[in-house]
Amino acid sequence: MKYALVTGGSRGIGRAVSVRLAKEGYHVIVNYVSNREQAQVTLDMIESAGGSGEMLRFDVGDRMQTASAIEGWMQEHPDGYIEVLVNNAGIRRDNLLLWMEDNDWDSVIGTGLDGFFNVTRLLVKPMLVKKHGRIINMASLSGLKGLPGQCNYSAAKGGLIAATKALAQEVGRKGVTVNAVAPGFIRTEMTDGLDEAQLKKTVPMNRFGEPEEVAALVAFLASSESGYITGECISINGGLY
């Protein structure tokens, strides 16, 4: 059985990625923090699509909790390993830096950047032993160009892109690829509060993207066909730069 872990898989892009990877033949581990109901919806969609999966609760920003959950999973599956990791978990706490609270900075960095470290460090070793693995990090347009009101989010995603490039050089010889995906405006819960009618005018394709379009890119990067692509950050933003 082929295993894939999608952090923050209960909604939005994470849900679309989970369903798509299941269609590609992976048993998908859907990570969530608190919303078990929505994680169950993702799992139901996976099964409705003819795939298989399971839920795994832990906060990627909590190092001890992450280690306990993943090490527990490994003990229960001694003959398997997670060959595809999608570091998708992320949160927004937008505000101008002048008025940003400590917790708004810490929580965004903790989930988006510390979470990458907490999860990836545990899963990369089995990939190296097996000489095969795919690590796909969900970055953002905000991490490439910076967006006002998102110093915390831009810092987390920019750091994630840099870490992607560094890790790719560390593990490439062992058949493990590391890439980032940088979505622009995608129609999910994270963009619900935005003025889509106005913002889509800034996008050359004149629309927001769909989560399934991001999932298709992730599925390609997880496939054997992408084996010579590593250390890249691929934008999927309708031409918005």
N, C-alpha and C positions, 0 to 999 in steps of 0.2 A: 504494500500500500504506500502511495506517495502522500506525504503530509505537507501542508502549508499552514502557516500561522499568519493571521491578519489581525494586527492590533487595532483597537477601535473599530471593530467589524460590525457593530450593531446597527449603524445607520450610515446614510449618505454614501460617500465614495467607498468607505470600508465595506458596506453591505454589497455594493455592486461588484467590488473586487472579489469578495467571498463567493458570491454566486457564480461569477465568471470562472474562477479557478476550479470550483466544483465541476463545472461543465467541462473543464479541461482534464478532469480525471483525478483531481487532488481531493483527499480527505481534509476538509478545511476546519481548522481550529479557530473559532470566532471568539476573540478576546473582547471583554467588556469590563466596565468598572462597577456601575451601579444599576443600569437599566436592563435587567434580565429580560423583561418583557420584549423590548426591542431586539435584543440578541436572539430571543426565541423566534421572532418574526424572520430574522435573517436565516436561522437554521431551517425554519419551515420552507422558506424560498429555495434553499439549497436542496432540500429533499424533494420539493415539487419539481425541481429541474432535473431530477434523477441522480443527484449527487449525494454525498454523505459528509457529515461534519459533527462537530461537538462544540460546546461552549466552555470557555475557560476564563474565570473571573480573576482579574488582578489589575492593580493600578500600575501602569508602566513607570510612573514617576516615583514609585515606592520601591527602592532597591531590594529590601528584604522580602516584601510581598511578591515581587516579580520572581525572585530566585526560588522562593518556596513553591510557587505555582508551576514554574517551568521544570524545576528539578523533580517535582512530584509527577508531572506528566512523563518525564523521561524514565522514571522508575517503573511506571505502569506500561511503558512501551519499550522494553529493552532491545527489541529487534528492529525498531524503526528509528528514524530521525527526521527532523523537520528540514526539508531540503529547500523550501521556499519561505522566506520571511518578508512580509510586507509591513514595514514600520509606518503605519498610517495614523496612529493615535495623535491627536493634536487638539488644542483648544485655543479660542480667541478671548482676550480680555482687552479690547481696544480702548485706548485713551491717549491723549497727548502726554509725552514724557513728563512734562511739568507737573501734571496732576496724577500721574500713575502711582497707585498704591504698591507697597512692597509685595503683597500677595499676588497682585496682577502680573508682576514681573516673574516672581518665583514659580507660580503655577504654570505659566505658559512655557518658560524655559524647562521646567521640570518634566512636563509631559512631552514636549516636542523634541528636546535635545537630550536631557538626561534619560528619557525613556528609550531613545535609540541605543544609548550605551548599556542601560540595564538589561535590555532584551538581547541585543546582538552579541554581546560578550558571551552570553551563555550558549547561544546557538551556533556560533561560527566554528567552534572546535569540532563538533561532529561533522560539519560540512567539509572541513579540511581533512579529517580522517577519511571520509568517503570520497574525497577529491571531486566533489560536485556540490554546488549550492547556488542559490539565487537570493540576493538581498536587494530589496527594492524599497527605497525610502521616499515617502510622500513629502515633497518640498512644496514650494509655492512661488508664484510670481512675486510675492512679497519678499521672498528670500533672495531674489535676483536683483530687483530694482529698489526695494524698500518702499514702503507706503506710509504716508503720514498717519499718525494715530496707531501705528503698529510697530513701534520700536521693539517691543518684546517679541512679537510674532515674527518680524523680519529677522531679528537676531537668532531666534530658534531655528528658523528655516535656512537662513544663510549659513549658520553653523553646521546644519545637517548636510547641506550641499558640500561644504569643505570636508566634512568627515567622510562623506561618500567617496570623494576623490582620493583621500588618504588611505582609507581601508581597501579600496580597489587595488592599490599598489602593494598592499601587504599580502593579499590572499590570491592574487591572479594566477600565480604559478600552480596553485592547487586546484584549479578548475572552478573557483568560486568567483562569480561576478557580483559587482556592487554598483547599482545605478540609482539615480534619483529621478522622480517625475515631478514636474512643476506645473500644476494646473493654474489657470487663470480663474475667471468667474465660472463656477460650475453650479448648476441648480441643485442645491442641497439645503439642509437645515442651517448650515453655517452662513448661507447667503440670503436667508429668508428676510432679514431685516434691511437688505439693500434695495435701492431703487433700481430694479432691473430695467425698466423702460428707459431710464436715463443713462444708466451705465452701459447698456448694450450698444449705445451710439459710439462709445469709445473703442469698441471692438470691431476690427475690420470685417469680420464675418457677421456682424450685427445680430449676435445672439449669445446667450450663455451656453456653455457646454453642458452635456449630460454626464452623470456619473458612469454610465455604461461605456462612454467613449474613453474615459480615463481607465476603466477596467480593461478595455481591449488592449491598451498600451501596456498595462501591467502584465497581462497574460502573455504578450509577446516577449517582454523582458524575462518572464519566468520560463519561457520555452527553450528548447535546445537550439532553435534557430537564432537566438540572440547570443550565442556563446562567445562571440568575438567582440561584444559590446560591453565595456566596463569603464567605470569612472566617469560616466556621462550624467548630465542633468538634462533631461528632455522636456522641453516646454510643450504644453498642450493648452493653448490659450486663445485660439482663434485669430492669432496674429497680433495680439496686444503686447506691446513692449514699452 
